């Protein structure tokens, strides 16, 4: 599963945009974690503001077919810059790395 966490988009999501927006992360905490589940440890990506003035508003984001790719992670960083907490579990992790698939079917 490490390849999903470290890569951008699955090949089936091509073509890629010509530019990638990268939100600065100096004012936030963001990264990979895991969640205990019945199928093992489910990988997840999380973000939150560094300032801890109490519990931030937050939510769970459900990934799309291509996994928790760089665009989703950057949206999370933008949410954290705005003061929100978010987590995106890789709910399809038992099926393997979505980067290994070359088409949607």
VOTOR-623568 format. One line per 5 residues: number of its first residue (from 0); for each residue x, y, z of N, C-alpha, C. Coordinates in nm, 3 decimals, decimal comma. Layout:
BEGIN
NUM	X/Y/Z/X/Y/Z/X/Y/Z; ...
//
This chain:
BEGIN
0	0,081/-0,120/0,000/0,000/0,000/0,000/0,085/0,126/0,000; 0,212/0,111/0,024/0,298/0,229/0,028/0,297/0,306/-0,103; 0,280/0,237/-0,215/0,281/0,308/-0,342/0,161/0,400/-0,355; 0,046/0,361/-0,303/-0,071/0,449/-0,308/-0,044/0,575/-0,228; 0,016/0,561/-0,113/0,038/0,674/-0,026/0,142/0,770/-0,081
5	0,234/0,722/-0,161/0,343/0,806/-0,205/0,327/0,853/-0,349; 0,225/0,807/-0,418/0,213/0,843/-0,559/0,104/0,945/-0,581; 0,090/0,989/-0,703/-0,010/1,089/-0,738/-0,142/1,025/-0,776; -0,163/1,001/-0,903/-0,287/0,947/-0,953/-0,266/0,807/-1,008; -0,372/0,728/-1,009/-0,367/0,598/-1,073/-0,359/0,618/-1,224
10	-0,297/0,525/-1,297/-0,290/0,539/-1,443/-0,427/0,555/-1,508; -0,531/0,497/-1,451/-0,665/0,506/-1,509/-0,720/0,648/-1,500; -0,659/0,732/-1,417/-0,708/0,870/-1,403/-0,641/0,965/-1,502; -0,555/0,913/-1,587/-0,483/0,997/-1,683/-0,578/1,054/-1,787; -0,551/1,164/-1,850/-0,426/1,237/-1,840/-0,422/1,325/-1,716
15	-0,302/1,352/-1,670/-0,284/1,436/-1,552/-0,288/1,583/-1,592; -0,320/1,666/-1,497/-0,316/1,810/-1,520/-0,171/1,851/-1,545; -0,151/1,958/-1,619/-0,015/2,001/-1,650/0,052/2,068/-1,530; -0,026/2,115/-1,435/0,031/2,174/-1,314/-0,036/2,112/-1,193; 0,038/2,105/-1,085/-0,015/2,053/-0,959/-0,007/2,163/-0,856
20	-0,118/2,193/-0,790/-0,120/2,292/-0,684/-0,068/2,224/-0,558; 0,029/2,283/-0,493/0,085/2,227/-0,371/0,066/2,329/-0,259; -0,021/2,300/-0,167/-0,049/2,389/-0,055/0,064/2,379/0,047; 0,116/2,491/0,094/0,222/2,486/0,196/0,169/2,422/0,325; 0,255/2,347/0,390/0,209/2,277/0,510/0,280/2,319/0,638
25	0,337/2,442/0,640/0,409/2,486/0,759/0,315/2,523/0,874; 0,187/2,549/0,850/0,093/2,585/0,956/-0,002/2,471/0,989; 0,025/2,352/0,933/-0,066/2,239/0,955/0,012/2,114/0,992; -0,060/2,014/1,038/-0,007/1,880/1,059/-0,082/1,792/0,961; -0,009/1,721/0,875/-0,073/1,635/0,776/0,017/1,515/0,750
30	-0,043/1,403/0,718/0,037/1,285/0,687/-0,044/1,159/0,687; 0,027/1,049/0,680/-0,036/0,918/0,673/-0,045/0,856/0,811; -0,148/0,778/0,830/-0,170/0,704/0,953/-0,237/0,573/0,916; -0,277/0,496/1,014/-0,354/0,375/0,987/-0,463/0,361/1,092; -0,568/0,291/1,052/-0,684/0,272/1,137/-0,706/0,122/1,152
35	-0,710/0,070/1,275/-0,736/-0,074/1,291/-0,873/-0,109/1,232; -0,876/-0,216/1,155/-1,003/-0,261/1,096/-1,004/-0,413/1,093; -1,115/-0,470/1,051/-1,126/-0,616/1,047/-1,035/-0,678/0,941; -0,998/-0,599/0,839/-0,912/-0,651/0,733/-0,766/-0,617/0,750; -0,728/-0,571/0,866/-0,590/-0,527/0,890/-0,587/-0,380/0,924
40	-0,473/-0,319/0,907/-0,461/-0,175/0,934/-0,493/-0,098/0,807; -0,601/-0,021/0,810/-0,646/0,056/0,694/-0,564/0,184/0,685; -0,491/0,205/0,574/-0,418/0,330/0,557/-0,514/0,449/0,548; -0,469/0,565/0,593/-0,551/0,686/0,587/-0,460/0,807/0,581; -0,514/0,917/0,530/-0,443/1,045/0,526/-0,520/1,141/0,615
45	-0,450/1,223/0,690/-0,517/1,317/0,781/-0,453/1,454/0,772; -0,527/1,555/0,813/-0,473/1,691/0,823/-0,549/1,767/0,930; -0,478/1,860/0,992/-0,540/1,947/1,093/-0,452/2,070/1,110; -0,507/2,178/1,165/-0,424/2,296/1,192/-0,324/2,267/1,302; -0,207/2,331/1,300/-0,109/2,316/1,408/-0,158/2,383/1,535
50	-0,223/2,498/1,520/-0,278/2,568/1,637/-0,388/2,483/1,698; -0,386/2,466/1,828/-0,486/2,385/1,895/-0,563/2,471/1,992; -0,658/2,549/1,941/-0,742/2,636/2,024/-0,872/2,565/2,063; -0,867/2,437/2,074/-0,987/2,358/2,099/-1,013/2,266/1,983; -1,113/2,181/1,995/-1,140/2,086/1,888/-1,182/2,157/1,758
55	-1,112/2,130/1,648/-1,151/2,193/1,521/-1,271/2,120/1,460; -1,346/2,189/1,375/-1,451/2,116/1,301/-1,383/2,015/1,211; -1,449/1,907/1,180/-1,383/1,807/1,098/-1,479/1,716/1,026; -1,422/1,629/0,948/-1,503/1,535/0,874/-1,421/1,422/0,816; -1,492/1,322/0,767/-1,432/1,209/0,699/-1,461/1,225/0,551
60	-1,360/1,209/0,470/-1,375/1,219/0,325/-1,363/1,079/0,267; -1,459/1,040/0,186/-1,454/0,910/0,122/-1,381/0,925/-0,011; -1,282/0,842/-0,031/-1,201/0,848/-0,152/-1,282/0,814/-0,276; -1,228/0,850/-0,390/-1,288/0,809/-0,515/-1,225/0,677/-0,558; -1,260/0,629/-0,674/-1,213/0,500/-0,721/-1,060/0,490/-0,728
65	-0,992/0,602/-0,744/-0,847/0,601/-0,761/-0,771/0,615/-0,630; -0,837/0,603/-0,518/-0,769/0,609/-0,390/-0,749/0,751/-0,340; -0,674/0,763/-0,233/-0,645/0,893/-0,172/-0,520/0,946/-0,241; -0,540/1,009/-0,357/-0,430/1,057/-0,438/-0,390/1,199/-0,400; -0,292/1,253/-0,469/-0,234/1,382/-0,432/-0,336/1,496/-0,434
70	-0,430/1,495/-0,525/-0,530/1,602/-0,527/-0,614/1,600/-0,399; -0,655/1,484/-0,354/-0,732/1,474/-0,229/-0,645/1,519/-0,112; -0,520/1,478/-0,109/-0,432/1,519/0,001/-0,413/1,670/0,001; -0,404/1,732/-0,117/-0,388/1,878/-0,121/-0,516/1,948/-0,076; -0,631/1,895/-0,111/-0,757/1,952/-0,061/-0,758/1,946/0,091
75	-0,709/1,837/0,147/-0,700/1,825/0,293/-0,611/1,933/0,352; -0,497/1,957/0,289/-0,407/2,060/0,340/-0,475/2,197/0,336; -0,553/2,222/0,231/-0,627/2,349/0,224/-0,733/2,357/0,334; -0,801/2,246/0,362/-0,899/2,245/0,471/-0,830/2,275/0,604; -0,714/2,216/0,627/-0,641/2,239/0,752/-0,598/2,385/0,763
80	-0,554/2,446/0,653/-0,518/2,587/0,657/-0,638/2,673/0,695; -0,758/2,626/0,661/-0,881/2,698/0,697/-0,930/2,665/0,837; -0,860/2,576/0,909/-0,896/2,547/1,047/-0,971/2,417/1,069; -0,983/2,333/0,966/-1,059/2,208/0,978/-0,968/2,087/0,997; -1,023/1,983/1,055/-0,957/1,854/1,066/-1,025/1,762/0,965
85	-0,950/1,677/0,898/-1,009/1,584/0,802/-0,929/1,455/0,799; -0,996/1,346/0,768/-0,930/1,216/0,752/-0,994/1,144/0,635; -0,911/1,080/0,555/-0,959/1,002/0,440/-0,903/0,861/0,451; -0,985/0,766/0,490/-0,937/0,628/0,494/-0,934/0,568/0,354; -0,838/0,481/0,330/-0,829/0,407/0,204/-0,923/0,287/0,216
90	-1,052/0,311/0,197/-1,151/0,206/0,224/-1,142/0,087/0,130; -1,080/0,104/0,015/-1,067/-0,007/-0,079/-0,934/-0,081/-0,063; -0,863/-0,059/0,046/-0,730/-0,117/0,062/-0,725/-0,269/0,052; -0,830/-0,344/0,090/-0,819/-0,490/0,073/-0,808/-0,532/-0,074; -0,853/-0,446/-0,168/-0,847/-0,479/-0,310/-0,714/-0,451/-0,375
95	-0,622/-0,391/-0,301/-0,490/-0,362/-0,357/-0,472/-0,216/-0,389; -0,358/-0,185/-0,442/-0,321/-0,049/-0,475/-0,389/-0,004/-0,603; -0,470/0,105/-0,601/-0,538/0,149/-0,722/-0,443/0,194/-0,832; -0,318/0,224/-0,797/-0,219/0,260/-0,899/-0,179/0,142/-0,986; -0,213/0,021/-0,943/-0,180/-0,098/-1,021/-0,280/-0,122/-1,133
100	-0,392/-0,051/-1,133/-0,495/-0,073/-1,234/-0,478/0,026/-1,348; -0,493/-0,022/-1,471/-0,474/0,067/-1,586/-0,604/0,121/-1,642; -0,719/0,068/-1,596/-0,848/0,122/-1,643/-0,952/0,103/-1,533; -1,065/0,170/-1,548/-1,167/0,168/-1,443/-1,231/0,031/-1,424; -1,269/-0,042/-1,530/-1,330/-0,174/-1,506/-1,240/-0,265/-1,425
//
